[in-house]
Amino acid sequence: MKIKEKELENILVELKQLAAELGAKVRFERGDFQGGYCIVRTDKTIVINKLSSLQRKIITLTSALKELGVNEIYLPPKLREVIEEISETS
């Protein structure tokens, strides 16, 4: 699936909203790491490398959301398609 840059930005926003609905905070930090899901104290947190490409940020966020059980809730078809495709290719 070819997605334009602007669409990628919208997808990232939608994924961040989804993370919030699942009770997870999304943080963009600098550093020498890839990112992913973790629990900080008692808070569900998804940390994403601020320096990563937009596609890498979406892949990282999608992987973390799968760990939070995104497959078990309703998602708009376009978002579900993106998540499933990223899961297949990563």
C-alpha positions as a Markdown table, in Angstrom:
| # | Residue | x | y | z |
|---|---|---|---|---|
| 1 | Met | 0.0 | 0.0 | 0.0 |
| 2 | Lys | 1.4 | 3.4 | -1.0 |
| 3 | Ile | 0.5 | 6.1 | 1.4 |
| 4 | Lys | 1.3 | 9.8 | 0.9 |
| 5 | Glu | 3.2 | 11.8 | 3.5 |
| 6 | Lys | 0.2 | 13.8 | 4.6 |
| 7 | Glu | -1.8 | 10.6 | 5.1 |
| 8 | Leu | 1.0 | 9.2 | 7.2 |
| 9 | Glu | 0.8 | 12.2 | 9.4 |
| 10 | Asn | -2.9 | 11.7 | 9.8 |
| 11 | Ile | -2.4 | 8.0 | 10.6 |
| 12 | Leu | 0.1 | 8.8 | 13.3 |
| 13 | Val | -2.4 | 11.2 | 14.9 |
| 14 | Glu | -5.1 | 8.6 | 14.8 |
| 15 | Leu | -2.8 | 6.0 | 16.3 |
| 16 | Lys | -1.8 | 8.4 | 19.1 |
| 17 | Gln | -5.5 | 8.9 | 19.8 |
| 18 | Leu | -6.1 | 5.2 | 19.8 |
| 19 | Ala | -3.2 | 4.7 | 22.3 |
| 20 | Ala | -4.9 | 7.3 | 24.6 |
| 21 | Glu | -8.2 | 5.5 | 24.3 |
| 22 | Leu | -6.4 | 2.3 | 25.4 |
| 23 | Gly | -4.9 | 4.2 | 28.4 |
| 24 | Ala | -1.4 | 4.6 | 27.1 |
| 25 | Lys | 0.7 | 7.7 | 27.0 |
| 26 | Val | 2.8 | 8.2 | 23.8 |
| 27 | Arg | 6.1 | 10.0 | 24.3 |
| 28 | Phe | 8.5 | 11.1 | 21.6 |
| 29 | Glu | 12.1 | 11.2 | 23.0 |
| 30 | Arg | 15.6 | 11.6 | 21.6 |
| 31 | Gly | 18.1 | 8.8 | 22.1 |
| 32 | Asp | 19.8 | 5.8 | 20.7 |
| 33 | Phe | 16.8 | 3.4 | 20.8 |
| 34 | Gln | 14.1 | 2.1 | 18.6 |
| 35 | Gly | 11.1 | 2.5 | 20.9 |
| 36 | Gly | 8.2 | 0.4 | 22.0 |
| 37 | Tyr | 5.7 | -0.3 | 24.8 |
| 38 | Cys | 6.6 | -0.3 | 28.4 |
| 39 | Ile | 5.2 | 0.3 | 31.9 |
| 40 | Val | 6.7 | 3.2 | 33.8 |
| 41 | Arg | 5.6 | 2.9 | 37.4 |
| 42 | Thr | 2.0 | 2.1 | 36.8 |
| 43 | Asp | 1.5 | 4.0 | 33.6 |
| 44 | Lys | 1.3 | 2.3 | 30.2 |
| 45 | Thr | 3.8 | 4.2 | 28.0 |
| 46 | Ile | 4.8 | 4.0 | 24.4 |
| 47 | Val | 8.2 | 5.6 | 23.7 |
| 48 | Ile | 9.0 | 6.5 | 20.2 |
| 49 | Asn | 12.4 | 7.9 | 18.9 |
| 50 | Lys | 11.8 | 11.5 | 17.9 |
| 51 | Leu | 14.5 | 11.2 | 15.3 |
| 52 | Ser | 12.9 | 8.2 | 13.5 |
| 53 | Ser | 11.3 | 8.6 | 10.1 |
| 54 | Leu | 7.5 | 9.0 | 10.0 |
| 55 | Gln | 7.1 | 5.5 | 8.8 |
| 56 | Arg | 9.3 | 4.1 | 11.6 |
| 57 | Lys | 7.2 | 6.0 | 14.2 |
| 58 | Ile | 4.1 | 4.4 | 12.8 |
| 59 | Ile | 5.6 | 0.9 | 12.8 |
| 60 | Thr | 6.8 | 1.3 | 16.4 |
| 61 | Leu | 3.4 | 2.7 | 17.5 |
| 62 | Thr | 1.5 | 0.0 | 15.7 |
| 63 | Ser | 3.7 | -2.8 | 17.3 |
| 64 | Ala | 3.1 | -1.3 | 20.7 |
| 65 | Leu | -0.7 | -1.0 | 20.1 |
| 66 | Lys | -0.8 | -4.7 | 19.2 |
| 67 | Glu | 0.7 | -5.5 | 22.6 |
| 68 | Leu | -2.0 | -3.4 | 24.2 |
| 69 | Gly | -4.7 | -5.5 | 22.5 |
| 70 | Val | -5.8 | -3.3 | 19.6 |
| 71 | Asn | -7.0 | -6.4 | 17.7 |
| 72 | Glu | -9.8 | -6.8 | 20.2 |
| 73 | Ile | -11.5 | -3.4 | 19.7 |
| 74 | Tyr | -13.3 | -1.7 | 16.9 |
| 75 | Leu | -11.2 | 0.4 | 14.5 |
| 76 | Pro | -12.1 | 2.3 | 11.4 |
| 77 | Pro | -11.5 | 0.1 | 8.4 |
| 78 | Lys | -8.6 | 2.3 | 7.0 |
| 79 | Leu | -6.8 | 2.2 | 10.3 |
| 80 | Arg | -7.3 | -1.6 | 10.7 |
| 81 | Glu | -5.9 | -2.0 | 7.2 |
| 82 | Val | -2.8 | 0.0 | 8.0 |
| 83 | Ile | -2.2 | -1.9 | 11.2 |
| 84 | Glu | -2.6 | -5.3 | 9.5 |
| 85 | Glu | -0.4 | -4.4 | 6.6 |
| 86 | Ile | 2.4 | -3.1 | 8.9 |
| 87 | Ser | 2.1 | -6.3 | 11.0 |
| 88 | Glu | 2.6 | -8.4 | 7.9 |
| 89 | Thr | 5.7 | -6.5 | 6.6 |
| 90 | Ser | 7.5 | -5.9 | 9.9 |
